[in-house]
C-alpha cells in the first residue's frame, strides 16, 4: 500500500506556486483531473494578458503562445474570402531595421507556403526567378 503525502496548506500553496499553478488551475484543472481521471477541456480563445507585460513573476512556459489551426464551419474558401485571409508569405531574413541597407531585408514573396522541389532549389541557389521584396 502506497503512503499518502500530506502537506499543510502553506506547503501546498508553495509547491503549487513553484510549479506555476494558481488557484484557478487547482480548481478547474487539477481537481477535475484528480476526481474524474480525464484531461481538462479548454476553449480555443486565448484572452489572458501577455506574461511579459505583467509585473508579477510567471513560469517560463507562460511567455510562449501556441499558434493553432482553427476549424470553421463552413470551411473558409480562400478564393472567395481573399480580403480576410491570404496564403501569401515572405521567406527570408528581415535584417536589422535600425540600420537599413541593400542586404538587410532580403525576402522572397510567395503566393503559397507550399513549394515544389524545383522552386525550393531555385530559391536556395539564388536563381529563383521570383521577385525579391
Secondary structure, DSSP 4 states (H G I P E B T S, - for coil): -PPPP---HHHHHHHHHHTT--HHHIIIIIHHHHHH-SPPP--S---SPPGGG-SS---GGGG-----PPP-SSPP-TTT-TTT----EEES----TTS--TTS---EEES-S---HHHHHHHHHT---SPB-
